[in-house]
Amino acid sequence: MPLPVILLNRRAGLAAADIRQIETSLAVAGWNAEIRQVDPQDCRAAATAAVQAGAPVVVAAGGDGTVSAVAGALVDTPIPLGILPMGTLNHFARDLGLPTELTLAAKILAAGHVRQVDVAEVNGRPFINNCSIGLYPHMVTHRERQRQRLGRNKWFAMGLAVFSVVGRYPLVHVLIDAPGLLVRSRTPLVFVGNNRYHINLLKLGSRPALDGGELSVYLVNTPRRISLIALAVRLLLGRARAERDFRSFVVPQVRIETHRRHLRVALDGEVLRLDPPLRFRSRPGALAVLAPP
């Protein structure tokens, strides 16, 4: 019988140490699995191959990008997604209630409790956390360019990216069309989340549930650069207020139109170019995951 497959995001200089950590954690949990190292761009294809080969479970060992890529191959299949959180933020794992310590996370895999959670999709592409247009995709692109060309630290590179992008301050004109809702806006950022997100310092980006069958849509109410800087300060101080700083909606589906022929989109941290209109919808219970009850 095929073993569960663990797909480890290969990172230069870290893969060997990561494998030893995973092997030790699995031994403590008493769970057997096959560990495969894969390049980031190959995670989804490797997960699809594991499913086709009969793997009973496919585990993503990495950060949110790795988890999202593997999850994309498991949507609408009975094969559960397992997670060994090894990224920087691990948003999806934390919102599932998974421990970030590897030995404890391995014990969750061994327990085998399956939950059905939602995914969202935009123009047919699934995502587990969020999608954004406007400032953020430009920041990610600028950050990754610095890391690849100059080898800069991720957070230092993002800090420089923020200054660079805010200096140019790209705005996007959007038409938000959802059931019972039609909104036109000129905004620096549109955020669409898989289920309802908290917006404050203590729970910035966290979700109380992953099975609500809904999308949260946020538009930033800052048409001027100085207003955006003030909003960033309020977020850091935990003083941002939805009624003042954001326009927010909770909907099962939404269509976003712009006048642009192509749009840069950050999808679970990966930057893509999609052709508008962007059609979002919630996919309730489309993903099986191994998680605490």
N, C-alpha and C positions, 0 to 999 in steps of 0.2 A: 504493500500500500504506500502511495506517495507520502512523503513527509510534508508538513507545513514549510513554506518557503519564506525566508527573511531576505528582503532586498535592502542592502546597505548602500546608501549613497556614497560612492567612492570619492574621497577627498584626499588630495595629495598630502602624504605624510601622516595621515590620521587613520587610514583604513585598518592597518594591522592592529593598532591599539584598540580600535573600536571592536574588531572581531574578538579580541581577547575579553573585552568587557562583556560582550554579548554572550560568549560561550560560558563565562563564569556565571552570569545572571541566569541563563537557561539551566545550568547544572543545579543551581540552588533551587530553582522552581520545579525541577524534575520534568522538564519539557524538551522534547527533541525536535529539531528543525534543521533544515539545510540553509546555510548562509551563502548568499550570492552577492558579490560586489558588482555594482552597475554604475555607469556614468549617469549624471543627472538627466541628460536628455533621453536616456534609454529606459527610465523607470517604468513608464506606462507600458511600453512594448514588452519589457521583462515580466511585468505583472500579468499581461494578457497571455504570454507564453506559459507562465506558471499555471494559470487557470486551465488552459487548453491541455496541459500535461496532467491535470487531475489533482493539483494541490488542494487540500481541504481548507487551508487558511493561507492568506498572503499577508505578510507583515512588512510594513514600511518602517525602516530604521533610519531616521533622519529628522529634518525639520518639516515645517508646514509644506514647503514645496514638494518634498519627497512624498509626504502623506497624500497631498492632493493628486499628484501624478498617479500613484498606485490606486487611490480611490476611484479615479476616472475609469480605470479598467474593470472595476468591480461593481459599478453601478448597475442595478437591475439584474444581478446574478445572486445565487444563493451563497456564494463564497464570502465569508466574513473577512473584513479588514482588521488586522492586528496592528498595533502601534508600539514602537519602542522610541520614546521621545528623545531625540539626540540633537535637536536644533537649538536656536538661541531663544525663541519665544514660545514655541510649541502651543500656539493658540488653540488648535483643534483638540489636541490631547487634554489641555487644561479644561476646556469647556465640556469635555466628556467626563471629567472627574478623574482622569488618569493620573497616577503619580509620575513625577518626572525622574525619580530614582530608578535606575534600570532593573535592579533586582525585584523591586515592587511591581514595576510594569510587566516584567516577565511572569510574575505570579498571576497577574490578571489574564495573560494569555493562557496560562495553564488551567485557570478556572473555567475558561470556555464559555462565559456568559455572553450571549449574543443580544444586542439591541439593534433595532431599526431606527435610523436617523435620516434626516432630510439632506438632500443636496440641492443646490441651485444650479441653473444653467443660463448661459447667455449665447444666443445664436447656436444652440446645440452643444456648446462646450460646458461640461460640468465643473463646478467649483464647490469647495467645502467651507470656505471662510467668507471671502468678499471679493468684490470687483470694483474698481474705481477708474474714473476718467478725470482728466484735468491735470492738476499739479503732480499728484503722486506718481503716475507712470513716468513722467519726465524725471522725477527725482530718482526713481529706481534705475532708469537707463543711465543717468549721469553717474550714480554710485557704482554700478557694475563696470562702466567704462574705466573709472579710476582704479577699481580693484584689479581689473585684468591688465591694464597698461602699466600701472604704477605700483601694484601690490599693496595698496593701502588697506588698513584695517576697515572692516565693514562699517562700524559706527562713525569713525572719523570721516570715511568717504561719504556717508549719508549726511553728516553735518555740512560738509562742503557743498554737497548737492542741493541741500535746502537753500543755502545762501545764493547759489547760482540760479536756481529755478525761480525762487521768489523774486530775485532781481529782475528777471524777464517777465514774471507774473502772467503766464498764459491764461486767458479766460476762454470758456467754451459756452456757446449759446445752445441751450437744450430745450426741447419740448418733452415734458414728462407726461405720458399717457397711460393711465391705469384705470381699472374699474371705478367709476365715480369720481375721477380725478383728471384734470388737464391743467398743467402748469408750465409756463414759459419762464426761463431764467437765464441770466448771464452770471456765471459762477466760476470760481477757480477749481471747484472740486465737486464731483458727484460720487457718492459711495452707495453701493448696493450690497447688503449683507445677507448671508444665508441665515435666516431667522433674526430675532430681535437683538440688537446690540445695546449695551450700556454706553453712554458717553459721559464719563467723568474720570477724574484722575485715578481713583482707586480701582475702577473697573473699566478702564479704557479698552474697548474692543472685546469685552467679555460678553457671553450670552448666558442667560439663565436656562435656556432649553435649546435643544437641537432637533426637536420634533414638533414644532409649532405649525409647520406647513405654510410659512410666510417669509416674505422678504422685507428687510428694513431699508428704506431709501433716505439718504441724507443729502441735502444740498447746502453748501456753505453760503451764508448770507454776508459775503464780504466783497463787494464790487471794487474796493480800493485796497492797495497794497498795505497801507498802514493799518487798515482794519484787520487784515489777515495776521499781521504781527501781533496785534492786540489779542486776537483770538488764541494764538499760540500760547501767549502768556497766561490767559485765563484757563486754558486746558491744563497747563503745568501746575497752576495753583488750585485746580479743582473747582474753578468758578464758572466754567462754561455752562450756559443754560440753553436748552433746546429752543425755547420760544424766542430767544434773542439772537442766537448765533447760527442756528440751523433751521431749515425747513425739513421736516421729517414726516414720513408716511410709512405705514405698514400695509402691505398689499400681497396678494398671492402671485401676481404677475405685473410686469410693467414694460412699456415700450419707450425707449429714449431715442429721439431724433435730433440730428444736428445738420447744419448745412455742409459739413465736411464730407469729402468722399471717402476718407479713411480716418480711423480714430485709434489713437494709442490707448491701450487698455491694460491695466495691471490686474491680473487674474491670479489670486492667491500668490502674489509676489512675482509672477512671471509676466513680462511685458509682451503683449501681442498687438498686432494691427488687425482690427476688424472693420468690416464695412457696415456703416449705419444703414437702417435703424438697428439699435441693439434691443433684442427681444429677450427679456429675463422671465423666468418662471421658477417657482418652487417645485421640487420633486419630492413630495412627502414619502418618507419611509423607503427611499430608493437604495439606501446603502446599509448593509449589515456590518456591524462593528463588534469587536470584542472589547467590552468595557465593564466597569462596575455596574451592578444593578441600579 
